[in-house]
Amino acid sequence: QEVCEARGCTWCATDVANAPWCFFPEDSPYGYSLGGSSEKTANGWRVTLNKRQALSLFGNDISPIVLEVEFQTKDRLRFRLYDPNRQRFEVPLKIDSPGVTADEASYDVEF
């Protein structure tokens, strides 16, 4: 906990299995933030994310990036992050999806 808080992170112990106890706070200079409104698609949502600040944890950050969320089945959600300005290799994995609505899913998505 001391190491977590010394980095400026938030510590939140939990009984939920495999849930992180240490994470970046909402106002962290790291990571990405919503860059506009969420766009509803035929199978879910599409949002643009912008890098928050010049700080980088890993280097070679891409900004903006697009997050696509697809409700595939009642119990399966697919998300895809990609660079809208440069095509990159994507694993050619075909996953059949009957497509469900958010109301039919057993999970929630919030932005």
N, C-alpha and C positions, 0 to 999 in steps of 0.2 A: 504494500500500500504506500509506503514512504517513497519508494522509487517512482511509482506511478504519479503521485501527486507532485513530486519534485520536477517531473517533466512538464507539469502544467496540465496533466490529464485529469479526468474525473474517475474516482474510485467508487464502485457500487457493487458491493458483495451481493450475491444472489444464490438461491437454491436451485435455479434452473440449470439443468445439466448442459455443459459445454457453452454456456453463455459467458462472454468476456466480462471480467470484473473491472478492467481498466480500458478506458476509451477516450478519444478526443472529445472535448466539450463542444457544444453547438457553435460557439463563437471562435473556434480554433482557427488559426491562420492557415492550417493545412487542409488539404482536400478540395472539394468542389461544392458549389452552391447552385441552386436553381437559377437559370438564366432566362427567365421569362415564364410564360404560362405553360401548363401541361396540356398536351394535345391528345385528345381521345382518338384512338385508332379503331379499326374494325375488330381487333382482338385484344385491345388493352390500352396502353398509354405510350406516349413518346414525349420526353423532356430533354431540353438542352441543359448541360451542366458546364459552368465556367470555373476555372481554377481560381481559388480564393485569393492567394497572394503569391509573391515571388518565391516564398519558401518551398523547398522541395525535399521530400524524404528519400526519393529514389532516383531523381533526375529524369531528363527527357520527357517531362510531362506534356500532355496534349491538352490544348484548350482552344475551342470548346470541344466537348465530347457529347455524344447523344446516348441516352439511355432509353431503350425500348423494353417495355414490360408486356408480356403476352400471357394471358390466362389460357393455359393449354388444356388442362383438365380440372376437375373439382379439387384435386389434391396436388397439382403440378403447375408451378409458375416458371416461366422462362424469362430471363433478362439478358439483354445484349448491350454491351457498351462498345461504341465505335467512333472513329474519327470521321466526321462528316466531310472533311476537306481532303482526305487522302485515303485511297483504297489500300487496305492491308490484307494480308493472308487471313482467311478464316477457315477453320477446320470444316471440310465438306461433310457435315453430319446432318442427315435428314431425320427429323423427328416428327412423326405424324401427330397432328393435333386436331382433335375434334372441335376445339374452340368452345369455351364456355364464357358466360358473362361474369362480371364481378359479383353479381347477386347469387350466382350458382356456386361460386368457389368457397372452399372451407378455410380461406385465408383472407386477409385484408392487405391492401396496399395503400400507403399514405406517402405524400410528398411534403 
